[in-house]
Amino acid sequence: DAEGVDFEYDGEMQADMALDYKLLTSTYPFARLTGPANVLVMPGLHSAHISSRLMQSLGGVTVIGPVMDGLAKPAQIVQMGATVSD
């Protein structure tokens, strides 16, 4: 809040809550989001991998990542079976 960013954000929540706005507002009426989340930040590589695979398979969404933070140089991670467009 102190940074005064120009985008919506909220705190920790389950992925189903973040992506299903109706469920989010019925469960957490105090949530700050005005629609479903379009960026998910995961606590670890294992949970990010599981979530991104599920979203690709079930969600019909575009997944960008994984993004590795804290490395000395940029790194591009290519998943097994990636196509040229991936």
N, CA, C and O atoms as a Tinker XYZ file with bonds, in Angstrom:
   344  protein
     1  N      0.817000   -1.202000    0.000000    73     2
     2  CA     0.000000    0.000000    0.000000    64     1     3
     3  C      0.859000    1.264000    0.000000    63     2     4     5
     4  O      0.515000    2.265000   -0.628000    81     3
     5  N      1.964000    1.198000    0.705000    73     3     6
     6  CA     2.839000    2.367000    0.806000    64     5     7
     7  C      3.483000    2.722000   -0.525000    63     6     8     9
     8  O      3.856000    3.875000   -0.737000    81     7
     9  N      3.621000    1.755000   -1.426000    73     7    10
    10  CA     4.250000    1.992000   -2.733000    64     9    11
    11  C      3.338000    2.762000   -3.688000    63    10    12    13
    12  O      3.827000    3.394000   -4.624000    81    11
    13  N      2.027000    2.720000   -3.468000    73    11    14
    14  CA     1.096000    3.435000   -4.334000    64    13    15
    15  C      1.059000    2.903000   -5.757000    63    14    16    17
    16  O      1.013000    3.683000   -6.708000    81    15
    17  N      1.079000    1.593000   -5.915000    73    15    18
    18  CA     1.086000    0.987000   -7.248000    64    17    19
    19  C     -0.228000    1.256000   -7.981000    63    18    20    21
    20  O     -1.252000    1.536000   -7.357000    81    19
    21  N     -0.187000    1.168000   -9.324000    73    19    22
    22  CA    -1.366000    1.488000  -10.135000    64    21    23
    23  C     -2.061000    0.234000  -10.667000    63    22    24    25
    24  O     -2.638000    0.259000  -11.754000    81    23
    25  N     -2.008000   -0.862000   -9.905000    73    23    26
    26  CA    -2.707000   -2.075000  -10.286000    64    25    27
    27  C     -3.351000   -2.686000   -9.049000    63    26    28    29
    28  O     -2.948000   -2.414000   -7.918000    81    27
    29  N     -4.365000   -3.520000   -9.290000    73    27    30
    30  CA    -5.042000   -4.190000   -8.185000    64    29    31
    31  C     -4.211000   -5.362000   -7.697000    63    30    32    33
    32  O     -3.527000   -6.015000   -8.484000    81    31
    33  N     -4.267000   -5.625000   -6.429000    73    31    34
    34  CA    -3.611000   -6.790000   -5.858000    64    33    35
    35  C     -4.324000   -7.178000   -4.584000    63    34    36    37
    36  O     -5.063000   -6.386000   -3.999000    81    35
    37  N     -4.098000   -8.383000   -4.172000    73    35    38
    38  CA    -4.639000   -8.860000   -2.906000    64    37    39
    39  C     -3.588000   -9.745000   -2.272000    63    38    40    41
    40  O     -2.509000   -9.927000   -2.836000    81    39
    41  N     -3.877000  -10.285000   -1.137000    73    39    42
    42  CA    -2.912000  -11.111000   -0.427000    64    41    43
    43  C     -3.025000  -12.581000   -0.788000    63    42    44    45
    44  O     -3.537000  -12.946000   -1.846000    81    43
    45  N     -2.539000  -13.406000    0.112000    73    43    46
    46  CA    -2.535000  -14.844000   -0.112000    64    45    47
    47  C     -3.961000  -15.373000   -0.213000    63    46    48    49
    48  O     -4.845000  -14.987000    0.552000    81    47
    49  N     -4.158000  -16.270000   -1.182000    73    47    50
    50  CA    -5.443000  -16.949000   -1.334000    64    49    51
    51  C     -5.244000  -18.175000   -2.208000    63    50    52    53
    52  O     -4.249000  -18.291000   -2.923000    81    51
    53  N     -6.188000  -19.071000   -2.142000    73    51    54
    54  CA    -6.132000  -20.265000   -2.965000    64    53    55
    55  C     -6.355000  -19.890000   -4.426000    63    54    56    57
    56  O     -7.020000  -18.899000   -4.730000    81    55
    57  N     -5.790000  -20.692000   -5.323000    73    55    58
    58  CA    -5.894000  -20.396000   -6.755000    64    57    59
    59  C     -7.344000  -20.398000   -7.225000    63    58    60    61
    60  O     -7.715000  -19.564000   -8.051000    81    59
    61  N     -8.176000  -21.313000   -6.722000    73    59    62
    62  CA    -9.578000  -21.336000   -7.168000    64    61    63
    63  C    -10.304000  -20.064000   -6.777000    63    62    64    65
    64  O    -11.165000  -19.591000   -7.519000    81    63
    65  N     -9.973000  -19.507000   -5.632000    73    63    66
    66  CA   -10.572000  -18.231000   -5.216000    64    65    67
    67  C    -10.119000  -17.101000   -6.135000    63    66    68    69
    68  O    -10.925000  -16.271000   -6.555000    81    67
    69  N     -8.842000  -17.076000   -6.438000    73    67    70
    70  CA    -8.287000  -15.995000   -7.257000    64    69    71
    71  C     -8.858000  -16.000000   -8.666000    63    70    72    73
    72  O     -9.020000  -14.942000   -9.274000    81    71
    73  N     -9.166000  -17.184000   -9.192000    73    71    74
    74  CA    -9.607000  -17.294000  -10.585000    64    73    75
    75  C    -11.115000  -17.303000  -10.749000    63    74    76    77
    76  O    -11.609000  -17.058000  -11.850000    81    75
    77  N    -11.858000  -17.577000   -9.689000    73    75    78
    78  CA   -13.326000  -17.609000   -9.743000    64    77    79
    79  C    -13.861000  -16.436000   -8.926000    63    78    80    81
    80  O    -14.004000  -16.523000   -7.706000    81    79
    81  N    -14.153000  -15.341000   -9.622000    73    79    82
    82  CA   -14.533000  -14.105000   -8.934000    64    81    83
    83  C    -15.814000  -14.260000   -8.114000    63    82    84    85
    84  O    -15.928000  -13.691000   -7.028000    81    83
    85  N    -16.753000  -15.010000   -8.617000    73    83    86
    86  CA   -18.009000  -15.224000   -7.879000    64    85    87
    87  C    -17.740000  -15.950000   -6.558000    63    86    88    89
    88  O    -18.287000  -15.582000   -5.519000    81    87
    89  N    -16.903000  -16.970000   -6.606000    73    87    90
    90  CA   -16.519000  -17.700000   -5.397000    64    89    91
    91  C    -15.744000  -16.789000   -4.450000    63    90    92    93
    92  O    -15.960000  -16.823000   -3.239000    81    91
    93  N    -14.854000  -15.987000   -4.993000    73    91    94
    94  CA   -14.067000  -15.075000   -4.173000    64    93    95
    95  C    -14.956000  -14.102000   -3.404000    63    94    96    97
    96  O    -14.794000  -13.934000   -2.196000    81    95
    97  N    -15.891000  -13.463000   -4.096000    73    95    98
    98  CA   -16.721000  -12.457000   -3.432000    64    97    99
    99  C    -17.720000  -13.071000   -2.455000    63    98   100   101
   100  O    -18.094000  -12.439000   -1.468000    81    99
   101  N    -18.150000  -14.298000   -2.730000    73    99   102
   102  CA   -19.083000  -14.930000   -1.782000    64   101   103
   103  C    -18.357000  -15.419000   -0.536000    63   102   104   105
   104  O    -18.948000  -15.465000    0.543000    81   103
   105  N    -17.090000  -15.783000   -0.669000    73   103   106
   106  CA   -16.327000  -16.281000    0.471000    64   105   107
   107  C    -15.605000  -15.159000    1.209000    63   106   108   109
   108  O    -15.575000  -15.127000    2.439000    81   107
   109  N    -15.029000  -14.250000    0.448000    73   107   110
   110  CA   -14.281000  -13.132000    1.019000    64   109   111
   111  C    -14.855000  -11.808000    0.502000    63   110   112   113
   112  O    -14.304000  -11.228000   -0.435000    81   111
   113  N    -15.941000  -11.325000    1.091000    73   111   114
   114  CA   -16.548000  -10.074000    0.595000    64   113   115
   115  C    -15.629000   -8.865000    0.758000    63   114   116   117
   116  O    -15.886000   -7.817000    0.166000    81   115
   117  N    -14.585000   -8.988000    1.533000    73   115   118
   118  CA   -13.637000   -7.895000    1.759000    64   117   119
   119  C    -12.483000   -7.892000    0.763000    63   118   120   121
   120  O    -11.579000   -7.064000    0.872000    81   119
   121  N    -12.501000   -8.799000   -0.202000    73   119   122
   122  CA   -11.405000   -8.881000   -1.179000    64   121   123
   123  C    -11.286000   -7.575000   -1.961000    63   122   124   125
   124  O    -12.288000   -6.904000   -2.211000    81   123
   125  N    -10.073000   -7.220000   -2.343000    73   123   126
   126  CA    -9.821000   -5.965000   -3.056000    64   125   127
   127  C    -10.030000   -6.065000   -4.561000    63   126   128   129
   128  O    -10.232000   -5.046000   -5.222000    81   127
   129  N     -9.987000   -7.279000   -5.116000    73   127   130
   130  CA   -10.059000   -7.444000   -6.562000    64   129   131
   131  C    -11.447000   -7.119000   -7.091000    63   130   132   133
   132  O    -12.446000   -7.370000   -6.416000    81   131
   133  N    -11.513000   -6.563000   -8.294000    73   131   134
   134  CA   -12.803000   -6.256000   -8.927000    64   133   135
   135  C    -13.100000   -7.226000  -10.064000    63   134   136   137
   136  O    -14.028000   -7.011000  -10.844000    81   135
   137  N    -12.319000   -8.284000  -10.157000    73   135   138
   138  CA   -12.499000   -9.326000  -11.162000    64   137   139
   139  C    -11.532000  -10.451000  -10.854000    63   138   140   141
   140  O    -10.772000  -10.373000   -9.888000    81   139
   141  N    -11.553000  -11.501000  -11.669000    73   139   142
   142  CA   -10.634000  -12.610000  -11.402000    64   141   143
   143  C     -9.182000  -12.180000  -11.616000    63   142   144   145
   144  O     -8.896000  -11.290000  -12.416000    81   143
   145  N     -8.288000  -12.819000  -10.898000    73   143   146
   146  CA    -6.860000  -12.505000  -11.006000    64   145   147
   147  C     -6.337000  -12.898000  -12.381000    63   146   148   149
   148  O     -6.796000  -13.878000  -12.968000    81   147
   149  N     -5.382000  -12.139000  -12.891000    73   147   150
   150  CA    -4.740000  -12.499000  -14.150000    64   149   151
   151  C     -3.254000  -12.772000  -13.970000    63   150   152   153
   152  O     -2.554000  -13.060000  -14.941000    81   151
   153  N     -2.770000  -12.686000  -12.744000    73   151   154
   154  CA    -1.393000  -13.047000  -12.407000    64   153   155
   155  C     -1.441000  -13.817000  -11.097000    63   154   156   157
   156  O     -2.069000  -13.380000  -10.134000    81   155
   157  N     -0.775000  -14.964000  -11.066000    73   155   158
   158  CA    -0.666000  -15.743000   -9.834000    64   157   159
   159  C      0.809000  -15.823000   -9.450000    63   158   160   161
   160  O      1.662000  -16.103000  -10.292000    81   159
   161  N      1.099000  -15.580000   -8.190000    73   159   162
   162  CA     2.463000  -15.687000   -7.672000    64   161   163
   163  C      2.473000  -16.886000   -6.739000    63   162   164   165
   164  O      1.703000  -16.943000   -5.780000    81   163
   165  N      3.344000  -17.840000   -7.021000    73   163   166
   166  CA     3.400000  -19.079000   -6.255000    64   165   167
   167  C      4.547000  -19.036000   -5.242000    63   166   168   169
   168  O      5.557000  -18.371000   -5.474000    81   167
   169  N      4.392000  -19.741000   -4.125000    73   167   170
   170  CA     5.421000  -19.718000   -3.083000    64   169   171
   171  C      6.654000  -20.550000   -3.393000    63   170   172   173
   172  O      7.695000  -20.364000   -2.763000    81   171
   173  N      6.557000  -21.461000   -4.349000    73   171   174
   174  CA     7.696000  -22.316000   -4.659000    64   173   175
   175  C      7.592000  -22.863000   -6.069000    63   174   176   177
   176  O      6.530000  -22.821000   -6.691000    81   175
   177  N      8.700000  -23.374000   -6.560000    73   175   178
   178  CA     8.740000  -23.892000   -7.920000    64   177   179
   179  C      7.801000  -25.084000   -8.095000    63   178   180   181
   180  O      7.173000  -25.226000   -9.144000    81   179
   181  N      7.702000  -25.929000   -7.092000    73   179   182
   182  CA     6.830000  -27.107000   -7.198000    64   181   183
   183  C      5.365000  -26.723000   -7.353000    63   182   184   185
   184  O      4.672000  -27.290000   -8.198000    81   183
   185  N      4.885000  -25.794000   -6.572000    73   183   186
   186  CA     3.482000  -25.381000   -6.685000    64   185   187
   187  C      3.242000  -24.599000   -7.969000    63   186   188   189
   188  O      2.168000  -24.704000   -8.562000    81   187
   189  N      4.218000  -23.820000   -8.405000    73   187   190
   190  CA     4.083000  -23.089000   -9.669000    64   189   191
   191  C      4.000000  -24.055000  -10.845000    63   190   192   193
   192  O      3.210000  -23.850000  -11.766000    81   191
   193  N      4.809000  -25.103000  -10.815000    73   191   194
   194  CA     4.794000  -26.083000  -11.895000    64   193   195
   195  C      3.437000  -26.792000  -11.967000    63   194   196   197
   196  O      2.864000  -26.919000  -13.049000    81   195
   197  N      2.931000  -27.243000  -10.847000    73   195   198
   198  CA     1.642000  -27.924000  -10.807000    64   197   199
   199  C      0.539000  -26.998000  -11.307000    63   198   200   201
   200  O     -0.277000  -27.397000  -12.137000    81   199
   201  N      0.510000  -25.783000  -10.813000    73   199   202
   202  CA    -0.546000  -24.836000  -11.194000    64   201   203
   203  C     -0.489000  -24.456000  -12.665000    63   202   204   205
   204  O     -1.523000  -24.380000  -13.329000    81   203
   205  N      0.720000  -24.214000  -13.180000    73   203   206
   206  CA     0.817000  -23.813000  -14.588000    64   205   207
   207  C      0.398000  -24.944000  -15.505000    63   206   208   209
   208  O     -0.241000  -24.696000  -16.528000    81   207
   209  N      0.741000  -26.181000  -15.170000    73   207   210
   210  CA     0.318000  -27.328000  -15.984000    64   209   211
   211  C     -1.199000  -27.494000  -15.958000    63   210   212   213
   212  O     -1.813000  -27.764000  -16.990000    81   211
   213  N     -1.796000  -27.336000  -14.795000    73   211   214
   214  CA    -3.255000  -27.439000  -14.695000    64   213   215
   215  C     -3.945000  -26.341000  -15.493000    63   214   216   217
   216  O     -4.935000  -26.593000  -16.180000    81   215
   217  N     -3.424000  -25.131000  -15.402000    73   215   218
   218  CA    -4.048000  -24.030000  -16.132000    64   217   219
   219  C     -3.922000  -24.233000  -17.634000    63   218   220   221
   220  O     -4.859000  -23.930000  -18.374000    81   219
   221  N     -2.780000  -24.741000  -18.103000    73   219   222
   222  CA    -2.613000  -25.005000  -19.528000    64   221   223
   223  C     -3.574000  -26.093000  -19.987000    63   222   224   225
   224  O     -4.158000  -25.987000  -21.065000    81   223
   225  N     -3.742000  -27.122000  -19.190000    73   223   226
   226  CA    -4.583000  -28.253000  -19.576000    64   225   227
   227  C     -6.066000  -27.959000  -19.457000    63   226   228   229
   228  O     -6.843000  -28.339000  -20.332000    81   227
   229  N     -6.466000  -27.298000  -18.404000    73   227   230
   230  CA    -7.888000  -27.121000  -18.115000    64   229   231
   231  C     -8.419000  -25.724000  -18.389000    63   230   232   233
   232  O     -9.605000  -25.552000  -18.672000    81   231
   233  N     -7.553000  -24.731000  -18.306000    73   231   234
   234  CA    -8.033000  -23.364000  -18.330000    64   233   235
   235  C     -8.145000  -22.706000  -19.680000    63   234   236   237
   236  O     -8.838000  -21.697000  -19.808000    81   235
   237  N     -7.487000  -23.242000  -20.697000    73   235   238
   238  CA    -7.501000  -22.576000  -21.989000    64   237   239
   239  C     -6.886000  -21.187000  -21.916000    63   238   240   241
   240  O     -7.384000  -20.249000  -22.539000    81   239
   241  N     -5.808000  -21.056000  -21.159000    73   239   242
   242  CA    -5.174000  -19.762000  -20.955000    64   241   243
   243  C     -3.769000  -19.775000  -21.527000    63   242   244   245
   244  O     -3.236000  -20.835000  -21.856000    81   243
   245  N     -3.172000  -18.605000  -21.644000    73   243   246
   246  CA    -1.779000  -18.489000  -22.030000    64   245   247
   247  C     -0.945000  -18.393000  -20.769000    63   246   248   249
   248  O     -1.165000  -17.518000  -19.932000    81   247
   249  N      0.001000  -19.285000  -20.639000    73   247   250
   250  CA     0.869000  -19.289000  -19.460000    64   249   251
   251  C      2.234000  -18.743000  -19.868000    63   250   252   253
   252  O      2.854000  -19.241000  -20.807000    81   251
   253  N      2.691000  -17.732000  -19.167000    73   251   254
   254  CA     4.013000  -17.148000  -19.405000    64   253   255
   255  C      4.869000  -17.510000  -18.204000    63   254   256   257
   256  O      4.551000  -17.154000  -17.069000    81   255
   257  N      5.933000  -18.203000  -18.459000    73   255   258
   258  CA     6.797000  -18.573000  -17.347000    64   257   259
   259  C      7.217000  -20.008000  -17.447000    63   258   260   261
   260  O      6.932000  -20.666000  -18.448000    81   259
   261  N      7.859000  -20.494000  -16.479000    73   259   262
   262  CA     8.105000  -19.838000  -15.193000    64   261   263
   263  C      9.131000  -18.721000  -15.297000    63   262   264   265
   264  O     10.012000  -18.744000  -16.157000    81   263
   265  N      9.005000  -17.759000  -14.421000    73   263   266
   266  CA     9.947000  -16.655000  -14.343000    64   265   267
   267  C     10.784000  -16.892000  -13.093000    63   266   268   269
   268  O     10.259000  -16.972000  -11.983000    81   267
   269  N     12.070000  -17.003000  -13.287000    73   267   270
   270  CA    12.981000  -17.226000  -12.168000    64   269   271
   271  C     13.512000  -15.873000  -11.712000    63   270   272   273
   272  O     14.060000  -15.116000  -12.514000    81   271
   273  N     13.354000  -15.572000  -10.444000    73   271   274
   274  CA    13.780000  -14.295000   -9.883000    64   273   275
   275  C     15.021000  -14.502000   -9.021000    63   274   276   277
   276  O     15.144000  -15.512000   -8.329000    81   275
   277  N     15.914000  -13.564000   -9.065000    73   275   278
   278  CA    17.076000  -13.602000   -8.198000    64   277   279
   279  C     18.329000  -14.170000   -8.830000    63   278   280   281
   280  O     19.344000  -14.317000   -8.150000    81   279
   281  N     18.286000  -14.493000  -10.107000    73   279   282
   282  CA    19.481000  -15.001000  -10.774000    64   281   283
   283  C     20.377000  -13.844000  -11.203000    63   282   284   285
   284  O     19.903000  -12.722000  -11.385000    81   283
   285  N     21.650000  -14.113000  -11.362000    73   283   286
   286  CA    22.590000  -13.070000  -11.771000    64   285   287
   287  C     22.358000  -12.639000  -13.221000    63   286   288   289
   288  O     22.607000  -11.485000  -13.571000    81   287
   289  N     21.881000  -13.560000  -14.068000    73   287   290
   290  CA    21.624000  -13.285000  -15.488000    64   289   291
   291  C     20.237000  -13.803000  -15.841000    63   290   292   293
   292  O     19.725000  -14.697000  -15.167000    81   291
   293  N     19.616000  -13.255000  -16.891000    73   291   294
   294  CA    18.295000  -13.740000  -17.303000    64   293   295
   295  C     18.354000  -15.208000  -17.719000    63   294   296   297
   296  O     19.369000  -15.667000  -18.244000    81   295
   297  N     17.284000  -15.931000  -17.489000    73   295   298
   298  CA    17.218000  -17.342000  -17.859000    64   297   299
   299  C     15.867000  -17.635000  -18.496000    63   298   300   301
   300  O     14.829000  -17.192000  -18.004000    81   299
   301  N     15.886000  -18.377000  -19.581000    73   299   302
   302  CA    14.658000  -18.823000  -20.245000    64   301   303
   303  C     14.505000  -20.306000  -19.977000    63   302   304   305
   304  O     15.411000  -21.085000  -20.272000    81   303
   305  N     13.385000  -20.704000  -19.430000    73   303   306
   306  CA    13.136000  -22.102000  -19.140000    64   305   307
   307  C     12.165000  -22.629000  -20.183000    63   306   308   309
   308  O     11.079000  -22.079000  -20.364000    81   307
   309  N     12.554000  -23.683000  -20.860000    73   307   310
   310  CA    11.712000  -24.280000  -21.896000    64   309   311
   311  C     11.260000  -25.639000  -21.395000    63   310   312   313
   312  O     12.074000  -26.466000  -20.986000    81   311
   313  N      9.948000  -25.861000  -21.433000    73   311   314
   314  CA     9.403000  -27.118000  -20.940000    64   313   315
   315  C      9.656000  -28.242000  -21.943000    63   314   316   317
   316  O      9.775000  -28.011000  -23.146000    81   315
   317  N      9.735000  -29.455000  -21.419000    73   315   318
   318  CA     9.870000  -30.626000  -22.307000    64   317   319
   319  C      8.671000  -30.665000  -23.224000    63   318   320   321
   320  O      7.546000  -30.430000  -22.784000    81   319
   321  N      8.893000  -30.957000  -24.488000    73   319   322
   322  CA     7.811000  -31.044000  -25.448000    64   321   323
   323  C      7.365000  -29.707000  -25.997000    63   322   324   325
   324  O      6.349000  -29.631000  -26.687000    81   323
   325  N      8.110000  -28.642000  -25.700000    73   323   326
   326  CA     7.736000  -27.313000  -26.174000    64   325   327
   327  C      7.829000  -27.262000  -27.704000    63   326   328   329
   328  O      8.710000  -27.879000  -28.303000    81   327
   329  N      6.913000  -26.523000  -28.318000    73   327   330
   330  CA     6.936000  -26.340000  -29.768000    64   329   331
   331  C      7.758000  -25.098000  -30.094000    63   330   332   333
   332  O      8.184000  -24.374000  -29.195000    81   331
   333  N      7.978000  -24.858000  -31.381000    73   331   334
   334  CA     8.746000  -23.694000  -31.802000    64   333   335
   335  C      8.072000  -22.412000  -31.314000    63   334   336   337
   336  O      8.761000  -21.497000  -30.864000    81   335
   337  N      6.749000  -22.325000  -31.390000    73   335   338
   338  CA     6.055000  -21.111000  -30.956000    64   337   339
   339  C      6.147000  -20.924000  -29.439000    63   338   340   341
   340  O      6.110000  -19.793000  -28.954000    81   339
   341  N      6.266000  -22.023000  -28.686000    73   339   342
   342  CA     6.433000  -21.913000  -27.240000    64   341   343
   343  C      7.779000  -21.280000  -26.919000    63   342   344
   344  O      8.113000  -21.099000  -25.748000    81   343
